Amino acid sequence: MKFGLFEHMDDSGIPLRQQFEKRLTLLEASDRYGFYAYHLAEHHGTPLGLAPSPGLFLAAVAQRTKRLRLGPLAYSLPLYHPIRLIEEICMLDQMSGGRFELGVGRGVSPFEVGFYGVNPADGSRQFPEALRLIKQGLTSPELTFHGEFYNFDKVPMVLKPVQQPYPPLWYGVLSADAAYWAALEKANIVTLLPPDGARAIIERYRQEWKKFGRPDSDLPLMGISRHVVLADSEAAAVRIAERAYRPWLKHMELLWIQNGTKLPLGLPPEIGLLLEARAAFAGTASGFKDYVSEQKRLTGADYFVCDVAFGDLSAEESLQTIKLIGEQVIPHFAH
């Protein structure tokens, strides 16, 4: 079992410059403690995402870490000019020494996509076309492409990534049907669904992988993402998680409420319901070991992605979780 980190970079209530610096310090610690990768969401026009250009922050992460892999989860492809994004991907892979992880998506929020003048209804067609174009650009000396949304003729592809043919793909999956596309693209996957839903996705991914005639030994990582708060006692961890979850959920729902609709993820009003559903964890390091073992058994996942910096969690509270996982949990699952 590998352990990673995911976050939205939502507003924690401190000055933004200070939040960026504290997060970089946290990621330096994560690097020392043996976390596998750091995944950063992309959001626009909302306090849910204070790093709306994830590549900029990831460039800083690359310079402050040595082993930690890093990437967006995910670039909202319809919002980017493909040539510009191809060049950014190459730069980040070079600057990190081949540690870049390429998360892709079409943009989960129609409101955020709309801010850019992009029609959300086009996403199901524009996103796969953009990905085909980007993969072609990363692997060709010259780009010629003609599609519904993009047209290019003989564009020189001067930059190349360290990782060949291109950095590993990642995709956030919310339904078993989406596992087919992820398996087709050989993408690593992460889901935030509770155990039953996560298991359905991971089992479907394995089935599709096998249908393509690929060996299990080549399977990408199949991950689950959970809010995680660790402390010296379960009671203390639960209190911290309850407090921090409320502003995080407010940030998640804000644009949807402003537009007179409901967030489609079905998140509960309090984290206690997620804890009861085993879709989040707050407790001690010892309890977390048991929880990870349980989640592995229930879902079939081999990658555990921890959201340890959400809502108004302080840098010290997040660092405590990182430290306890790094010292007591990661070594336990390294065998």
C-alpha positions in Angstrom: 0.0 0.0 0.0 1.4 3.4 -1.1 0.3 6.6 0.6 -0.4 9.9 -1.1 -1.8 13.3 -0.4 -4.7 15.2 -2.0 -6.1 18.6 -1.4 -8.3 21.4 -2.9 -6.2 24.1 -1.3 -9.3 25.7 0.1 -9.3 28.9 2.2 -7.9 28.1 5.7 -8.6 31.5 7.0 -5.0 32.8 7.0 -3.3 35.1 4.5 -2.7 33.4 1.2 1.0 33.9 1.1 1.3 32.4 4.5 -0.9 29.4 3.5 1.3 28.7 0.5 4.4 28.8 2.6 3.0 26.6 5.3 1.8 24.1 2.7 5.2 23.9 1.1 6.7 23.2 4.5 4.2 20.5 5.1 5.1 18.9 1.7 8.8 19.0 2.6 7.9 16.9 5.7 5.7 14.6 3.5 8.7 14.1 1.3 10.9 13.1 4.3 8.3 10.8 5.6 8.0 8.7 2.5 4.7 9.7 0.9 4.4 8.7 -2.7 2.7 11.7 -4.4 0.9 15.0 -3.9 -2.2 15.7 -5.9 -3.7 19.2 -6.2 -7.2 19.9 -7.4 -8.0 22.7 -9.8 -10.9 25.1 -9.1 -11.8 28.6 -10.2 -13.8 31.5 -8.7 -14.3 29.8 -5.4 -12.6 29.7 -1.9 -12.5 25.9 -2.5 -9.5 26.4 -4.8 -6.9 29.0 -3.9 -4.4 27.5 -6.3 -6.4 27.9 -9.5 -3.2 27.5 -11.6 -2.0 24.2 -10.1 1.1 24.2 -12.3 2.5 27.3 -10.6 2.2 25.8 -7.2 3.5 22.4 -8.3 6.6 24.1 -9.8 7.4 25.4 -6.2 6.7 21.9 -4.8 9.2 20.5 -7.3 11.9 22.7 -5.9 11.2 22.0 -2.3 11.0 18.2 -2.5 13.4 15.5 -3.6 11.3 12.2 -4.0 7.7 13.2 -3.7 5.8 12.8 -7.0 3.5 15.6 -7.8 0.7 16.6 -10.2 -2.8 18.0 -10.7 -5.9 16.0 -10.0 -6.9 17.2 -12.3 -6.1 19.7 -15.1 -9.5 20.8 -16.4 -8.5 20.2 -20.1 -11.2 22.3 -21.8 -9.9 25.4 -20.0 -6.4 25.2 -21.5 -4.9 26.0 -24.8 -3.4 22.6 -25.6 -0.1 23.8 -26.9 0.4 25.9 -23.8 -0.5 22.9 -21.6 1.9 20.5 -23.5 4.7 22.9 -22.8 3.8 23.2 -19.1 3.7 19.5 -18.7 7.1 19.1 -20.2 8.5 22.0 -18.0 7.1 20.5 -14.8 8.4 17.0 -15.6 11.8 18.4 -16.4 11.9 20.7 -13.3 10.9 17.8 -11.0 13.4 15.4 -12.5 10.7 13.1 -13.9 8.3 13.2 -10.9 5.3 14.7 -12.6 1.9 12.9 -12.5 -0.6 14.0 -15.2 -4.1 14.1 -13.8 -6.8 15.0 -16.4 -10.5 15.8 -16.4 -13.1 17.9 -18.0 -14.0 20.1 -15.0 -16.4 18.8 -12.4 -18.2 22.2 -11.9 -20.3 23.6 -14.9 -20.1 27.0 -13.2 -16.3 27.1 -13.1 -16.1 25.9 -16.7 -18.6 28.5 -17.6 -16.4 31.3 -16.2 -14.0 30.6 -19.0 -16.7 30.8 -21.7 -16.6 27.0 -22.2 -19.9 25.2 -22.8 -20.1 22.4 -20.1 -22.3 20.4 -22.4 -19.3 20.0 -24.8 -17.2 18.4 -22.1 -17.9 14.8 -22.9 -16.6 15.4 -26.5 -14.0 18.2 -25.9 -12.2 16.5 -23.0 -11.2 13.2 -24.9 -10.3 15.2 -28.0 -8.0 17.5 -25.9 -6.4 14.4 -24.3 -5.7 12.8 -27.7 -4.1 16.0 -28.9 -2.0 16.4 -25.7 -0.7 12.8 -25.9 0.1 13.3 -29.6 2.0 16.6 -28.8 4.0 15.0 -26.1 5.2 12.1 -28.3 5.7 13.8 -31.7 8.3 16.2 -33.0 5.6 18.1 -34.9 1.9 18.5 -34.1 -0.7 18.3 -36.8 -4.3 17.7 -35.5 -7.7 18.4 -36.9 -10.8 17.8 -34.7 -14.1 19.3 -33.7 -12.6 21.7 -31.2 -8.9 22.0 -32.1 -7.0 22.4 -35.3 -3.2 22.7 -35.7 -0.8 22.3 -38.6 2.9 21.6 -38.3 3.5 23.1 -34.8 7.0 22.3 -33.6 7.1 20.3 -30.4 10.4 21.5 -29.0 10.0 20.5 -25.4 9.9 16.8 -24.2 9.1 15.3 -20.8 11.6 13.2 -18.9 9.2 10.3 -18.6 8.6 8.5 -21.9 6.3 8.4 -23.7 4.6 10.9 -21.3 4.1 11.2 -17.5 1.7 8.7 -15.9 -2.0 9.6 -16.4 -4.4 10.0 -13.5 -8.2 10.2 -13.4 -10.7 10.8 -10.7 -13.5 8.2 -11.0 -17.0 8.5 -9.5 -18.8 5.7 -11.3 -18.0 2.1 -12.4 -18.8 3.0 -16.0 -16.0 5.6 -16.0 -13.5 2.8 -15.1 -13.7 1.5 -18.7 -12.2 4.8 -20.1 -9.6 4.9 -17.4 -8.5 1.3 -18.1 -8.4 2.1 -21.8 -6.0 5.0 -21.2 -4.0 3.0 -18.7 -4.6 5.7 -16.2 -4.1 5.5 -12.4 -7.4 6.1 -10.6 -8.6 7.7 -7.4 -12.1 7.7 -6.0 -13.6 9.3 -3.0 -16.7 7.0 -2.8 -17.4 5.0 0.3 -16.2 1.4 0.4 -19.0 -0.3 -1.6 -18.8 2.2 -4.4 -15.1 2.2 -4.4 -15.0 -1.6 -4.7 -17.4 -1.6 -7.6 -15.1 0.9 -9.5 -11.9 -1.0 -8.7 -13.4 -4.4 -9.6 -14.7 -2.9 -12.9 -11.3 -1.5 -13.6 -9.6 -4.9 -13.1 -12.2 -6.5 -15.4 -11.7 -4.0 -18.2 -7.9 -4.2 -17.8 -8.1 -8.0 -18.2 -10.3 -7.6 -21.3 -7.6 -5.5 -22.9 -5.3 -8.5 -22.5 -3.0 -6.9 -20.0 -1.3 -8.7 -17.1 -2.1 -7.8 -13.5 1.5 -7.0 -12.9 1.1 -3.9 -15.1 -1.9 -2.6 -13.4 -1.7 1.1 -12.5 -2.4 2.4 -9.0 -6.1 2.1 -7.8 -6.7 4.6 -5.0 -9.2 5.8 -2.5 -9.2 9.4 -1.1 -10.2 10.1 2.5 -10.2 13.0 4.9 -7.8 12.0 7.6 -7.1 13.6 11.0 -4.8 11.9 13.5 -4.1 13.0 17.0 -3.0 11.5 20.4 -6.6 10.5 21.2 -9.6 9.6 19.1 -11.7 12.3 20.9 -9.2 15.0 20.0 -9.0 13.9 16.4 -12.8 13.9 16.0 -13.2 17.3 17.5 -10.5 18.7 15.1 -12.1 16.9 12.1 -15.6 18.1 13.0 -14.5 21.7 13.2 -12.4 21.7 10.0 -15.0 19.9 7.9 -17.7 22.6 8.2 -15.8 25.4 6.4 -14.5 22.9 3.8 -18.0 21.8 3.0 -19.2 25.4 2.8 -16.4 26.0 0.2 -17.5 22.9 -1.7 -21.1 23.9 -1.9 -20.7 27.7 -2.4 -21.0 28.0 -6.2 -23.8 25.4 -6.3 -25.9 27.1 -3.7 -25.3 30.5 -5.4 -26.6 29.0 -8.6 -29.7 27.5 -6.9 -28.8 23.9 -7.1 -27.2 21.1 -4.9 -23.7 19.8 -5.0 -24.1 16.4 -6.8 -21.6 14.5 -4.5 -24.2 14.0 -1.8 -21.8 15.0 1.0 -23.3 15.0 4.6 -23.6 18.2 6.6 -21.2 16.8 9.3 -18.1 14.7 9.0 -19.5 12.3 11.7 -21.7 10.7 9.0 -18.7 10.1 6.8 -16.8 8.6 9.8 -19.7 6.3 10.4 -19.8 5.3 6.7 -16.0 4.5 6.9 -15.5 7.2 4.2 -13.2 9.3 6.4 -11.0 8.8 9.5 -10.4 10.6 12.7 -8.5 8.9 15.4 -5.1 7.6 16.5 -2.2 6.2 14.4 -3.0 2.7 15.8 -6.6 3.1 14.8 -5.6 4.4 11.4 -3.5 1.2 10.7 -6.6 -0.9 11.3 -8.7 1.5 9.1 -6.3 1.3 6.2 -6.2 -2.5 6.4 -10.0 -2.6 6.5 -10.3 -0.2 3.5 -7.8 -2.3 1.5 -9.9 -5.4 2.2 -13.2 -3.8 1.5 -12.2 -1.9 -1.7 -9.2 -3.7 -3.2 -7.3 -0.4 -3.4 -3.5 -0.4 -3.3 -3.1 3.4 -2.9 -4.4 5.4 0.0 -4.7 9.2 -0.6 -5.0 11.3 2.5 -6.6 14.7 2.6 -4.9 16.1 5.7 -5.2 19.9 4.9 -8.8 20.9 4.6 -11.1 23.6 6.0 -9.5 25.6 8.8 -7.0 22.9 9.9 -3.9 24.6 11.2 -0.5 23.8 9.8 0.4 22.2 13.1 -2.7 20.0 13.1 -1.9 18.8 9.5 1.7 18.3 10.3 0.8 16.1 13.3 -1.2 13.9 11.0 1.6 13.7 8.5 4.1 12.9 11.2 2.1 10.1 12.8 1.4 8.5 9.4 5.0 8.8 8.4 6.4 7.4 11.6 3.9 4.7 12.5 1.7 3.9 9.4 3.8 4.0 6.3 6.5 1.7 7.7 3.8 -0.7 8.8 2.6 -1.1 5.2 6.0 -1.1 3.6 6.5 -4.8 3.8 
